[in-house]
Amino acid sequence: MKLTNLRALVAAIEEGSLRSAARRIGVSQPALTKMIRELERELETTLLLRSTTGVLATAQGMVLYERAQAADRELAQAVEQIGQLGGRMTGSLTIGAVPLAVMLLVPETLRTFGREFPQIQLRVYEELYIEQLTRLRKGEVDIALGPLPEHLPPGEFAIETLMPIDMVIVARRGNPLARARSLAELADAPWVYTGANAESGYAKTLYERRGLKPPPAGALVNSTLGLLSIVASGNCLGLLPQQIAQHAFAVQHLEIVPVAEGPLKLSLGALARSDAALKPSVRHFLAHLHRAAHYLTSAG
């Protein structure tokens, strides 16, 4: 199976047009069509559905598309790693980080890392909840920054603990629930859950750690702005890192609910796939993260 043919398929699926795909990879449309036909003959299946409006991947085509993307990423990573092992610190590094890390750790880390390795291009994607680690497992990010999930499979990830964080309960200013003094008083209130579904999220963890039944999910969000907006404009409760809840913008709209059980205590850390952690740029970035965390905790 030729890599050029796989790249032709990826381009066709992403562009939705053979003509646009051919232009993207710099070949003629008949040449691109031939590449995809070769894949279909080799696999004895149809990978693309063709129509007058363009092309659409079949179920078989999507399976190959996802694997081809992963293979292309892995090869690009290998090329970068080989170059870096030879002393050429070039390439790119992709970081997925929760808002607290973006706010506190990422700016200082990018400043010092960028000064030492100016030829490494850094990309930062905000993630509200990294529990599933989907993008890390797929190789779409090199490092995930966030509260360390429990029960991680041994050996799958290189794990670096950076700093403790307190997740506090927040409510809209003036919400009667803000006067509650125990989790039991809030058990029937609607909560904003973060994550892929209502079975995940910090609110669920907060209650389960106290041996309590998790509260109902009033809303499910995947962004900090979404959580802030819903809590600030209604009767839902939510959990935010204390540093964000006490930020000047947040305190205009929210107040912290001081329950007797205290905050949900988590550890903010960095995770990389064990194989990716061997890449010099990943190792150096982790070292700069530790410096930023040490600076932050010392200053505090």
C-alpha positions in Angstrom: 0.0 0.0 0.0 1.7 3.2 -1.2 1.9 6.2 1.1 1.2 8.5 -1.9 -2.1 6.6 -2.6 -3.1 7.0 1.0 -2.4 10.7 0.9 -4.5 11.0 -2.2 -7.4 9.3 -0.4 -7.1 11.6 2.6 -7.1 14.7 0.4 -10.1 13.4 -1.6 -12.2 12.8 1.6 -11.2 16.1 3.2 -11.8 18.2 0.1 -14.9 16.3 -1.0 -13.8 16.8 -4.6 -11.3 14.9 -6.8 -10.4 18.1 -8.6 -9.6 20.0 -5.4 -7.8 17.0 -3.9 -5.6 16.7 -7.0 -4.8 20.4 -6.8 -3.9 20.1 -3.1 -1.4 17.3 -3.6 0.0 18.6 -6.9 -1.1 15.9 -9.4 -3.6 15.8 -12.2 -7.1 14.6 -11.5 -6.7 11.4 -13.6 -3.5 10.6 -11.7 -5.3 11.0 -8.4 -8.2 8.9 -9.6 -5.7 6.2 -10.5 -4.2 6.2 -7.1 -7.5 5.7 -5.4 -8.5 3.0 -7.9 -5.3 1.2 -7.0 -6.2 1.3 -3.3 -9.7 0.0 -4.1 -8.4 -2.9 -6.2 -5.8 -3.8 -3.5 -8.5 -3.9 -0.8 -11.2 -5.2 -3.1 -13.7 -2.7 -1.8 -15.2 0.7 -2.7 -13.6 3.6 -0.7 -15.3 6.6 -2.3 -18.9 7.2 -3.5 -18.7 9.4 -6.6 -21.5 11.8 -7.8 -21.8 14.9 -9.8 -21.4 17.1 -6.7 -18.2 15.4 -5.4 -17.1 12.4 -3.4 -18.0 10.9 -0.1 -16.2 8.2 1.9 -17.8 4.8 2.4 -17.6 3.1 5.8 -14.5 1.3 4.5 -13.1 4.5 3.2 -13.4 6.2 6.6 -11.6 3.3 8.3 -8.7 3.6 6.0 -8.8 7.4 6.2 -8.5 7.4 9.9 -5.6 4.9 9.9 -3.9 6.8 7.0 -4.0 10.0 9.0 -2.5 8.3 12.0 0.2 6.7 9.9 1.1 10.0 8.3 1.3 11.7 11.8 3.5 8.9 13.1 5.9 9.2 10.1 6.1 12.9 10.5 6.9 12.5 14.2 9.6 9.9 13.4 11.2 12.3 10.9 11.2 15.1 13.5 12.5 12.8 16.2 15.4 11.5 14.1 16.3 15.1 13.2 16.2 16.2 16.9 18.2 13.3 18.0 20.8 14.5 15.5 20.8 18.0 17.1 18.4 19.7 14.7 15.8 21.1 17.0 13.1 21.9 14.4 9.6 20.8 13.9 6.3 21.4 15.8 4.8 20.6 19.1 1.1 20.4 19.8 -0.3 21.0 23.3 -3.8 20.3 24.5 -4.4 22.2 27.8 -7.3 22.9 30.2 -8.1 26.6 30.7 -6.2 26.8 34.1 -3.0 25.5 32.4 -3.5 27.9 29.5 -3.9 30.8 32.0 -1.2 29.9 34.5 1.5 27.6 33.0 1.4 27.9 29.3 2.5 31.6 28.9 5.6 31.2 31.0 6.5 27.8 29.5 6.1 29.1 25.9 8.2 32.1 26.8 11.2 30.1 28.1 10.9 27.2 25.7 10.5 29.5 22.7 13.5 31.4 23.7 15.6 28.2 23.9 14.1 26.5 20.9 12.9 29.2 18.5 12.7 26.8 15.5 10.1 24.6 17.2 6.6 25.8 16.2 4.2 25.5 19.2 0.4 25.0 18.8 -1.9 25.2 21.8 -5.5 23.8 21.8 -7.8 24.5 24.8 -9.4 21.4 26.3 -12.0 21.7 29.0 -11.8 18.1 30.2 -9.0 15.8 29.2 -10.2 12.6 31.0 -10.8 10.6 27.8 -7.3 11.6 26.4 -8.7 10.8 23.0 -6.6 13.3 21.1 -3.4 12.2 22.9 -4.1 8.6 22.1 -4.6 9.4 18.5 -1.4 11.4 18.3 -3.2 14.7 17.5 -1.5 16.3 20.5 2.0 15.6 21.9 1.3 16.7 25.4 -2.0 17.0 27.4 -2.1 19.4 30.3 -4.9 19.1 32.9 -6.0 17.4 36.1 -4.5 13.9 36.1 -7.2 11.2 35.5 -7.5 8.4 37.9 -6.9 4.8 36.9 -4.6 5.4 34.0 -3.4 2.2 32.2 0.2 1.5 33.5 2.9 2.2 31.0 0.7 3.9 28.4 1.7 7.5 29.3 4.6 9.4 30.7 3.1 11.3 33.6 4.5 14.5 35.2 2.8 16.0 38.3 3.1 19.8 38.2 1.0 21.4 40.9 -2.1 21.0 43.1 -5.4 22.7 42.1 -8.7 23.2 44.0 -12.0 23.0 42.1 -14.6 25.2 43.9 -18.3 25.3 43.5 -19.6 28.4 41.8 -23.1 29.9 41.5 -24.6 33.0 39.9 -24.4 36.0 42.2 -27.7 36.2 44.0 -28.6 32.6 43.5 -30.1 31.3 46.8 -28.1 28.1 46.4 -24.9 30.2 47.0 -25.9 30.2 50.7 -25.7 26.4 51.0 -23.1 25.1 53.4 -23.0 21.4 52.5 -23.0 19.2 49.4 -26.2 17.5 50.6 -28.0 20.9 50.2 -27.0 21.0 46.6 -27.7 17.4 45.7 -30.9 18.1 43.8 -29.7 21.3 42.1 -28.9 21.2 38.4 -25.1 21.2 37.7 -23.1 22.0 34.6 -21.1 18.9 33.7 -17.9 19.0 31.7 -16.9 16.2 29.3 -18.2 13.9 26.7 -21.3 12.8 28.6 -23.1 13.0 32.0 -21.1 10.0 33.2 -17.9 12.1 33.3 -17.0 15.4 34.8 -15.7 17.0 38.0 -19.1 17.4 39.7 -19.6 13.6 39.6 -16.1 13.1 41.0 -16.7 15.6 43.8 -19.8 13.8 45.0 -18.5 10.2 44.6 -15.4 11.0 46.6 -17.7 11.9 49.5 -19.8 8.8 49.1 -22.7 10.7 47.7 -25.0 10.2 44.7 -23.9 12.6 41.9 -26.3 15.5 41.3 -28.4 15.8 38.1 -26.8 17.2 34.9 -28.5 20.5 34.0 -26.3 21.0 31.1 -23.2 19.5 29.4 -20.5 21.8 28.0 -17.1 21.5 26.4 -15.9 25.1 26.9 -15.1 27.3 29.9 -17.1 30.1 28.3 -20.1 27.8 28.0 -19.8 26.9 31.7 -19.4 30.5 32.8 -22.4 31.6 30.7 -24.8 29.0 31.9 -23.9 29.3 35.6 -23.9 33.1 35.4 -27.3 33.4 33.8 -29.3 30.7 35.5 -29.6 28.4 38.5 -27.1 25.8 37.6 -24.0 25.2 39.7 -20.5 24.4 38.4 -17.0 23.6 39.3 -14.1 25.9 38.4 -10.4 26.1 39.4 -10.2 28.5 42.3 -7.8 30.8 40.4 -10.4 31.2 37.6 -13.3 31.6 40.0 -11.4 34.4 41.8 -10.5 36.1 38.6 -11.7 39.8 38.3 -14.0 38.9 35.4 -15.6 35.9 37.1 -16.3 37.5 40.4 -18.5 40.1 38.7 -21.0 37.3 37.9 -20.2 34.4 40.1 -19.6 33.6 43.8 -18.0 30.6 45.4 -20.2 28.3 47.5 -18.3 27.6 50.7 -19.4 24.1 51.5 -18.1 22.3 54.6 -16.6 19.5 52.5 -14.2 21.9 50.9 -13.1 21.9 47.2 -12.4 19.0 45.0 -8.6 18.6 45.2 -6.9 17.5 42.0 -3.3 17.4 40.6 -2.5 19.4 37.5 -0.1 17.4 35.4 1.3 16.7 32.0 0.8 13.5 30.0 2.6 12.3 26.9 2.4 8.9 25.2 5.3 6.8 26.4 6.8 6.6 22.9 6.4 10.3 22.3 8.1 11.2 25.5 11.4 10.0 23.9 11.2 12.9 21.5 13.7 15.6 22.6 11.3 18.5 22.1 8.7 16.8 24.3 11.3 16.1 27.0 12.5 19.7 26.9 8.9 21.1 27.0 8.1 19.0 30.1 11.2 20.4 31.8 10.1 23.9 31.0 6.6 23.1 32.4 8.2 22.0 35.7 10.1 25.3 35.9 7.0 27.3 35.2 5.0 25.4 37.9 7.9 25.8 40.4 8.0 29.5 39.7 4.2 29.8 40.1 4.0 27.9 43.4 7.0 29.7 44.8 5.5 33.1 44.0 2.2 32.0 45.5 
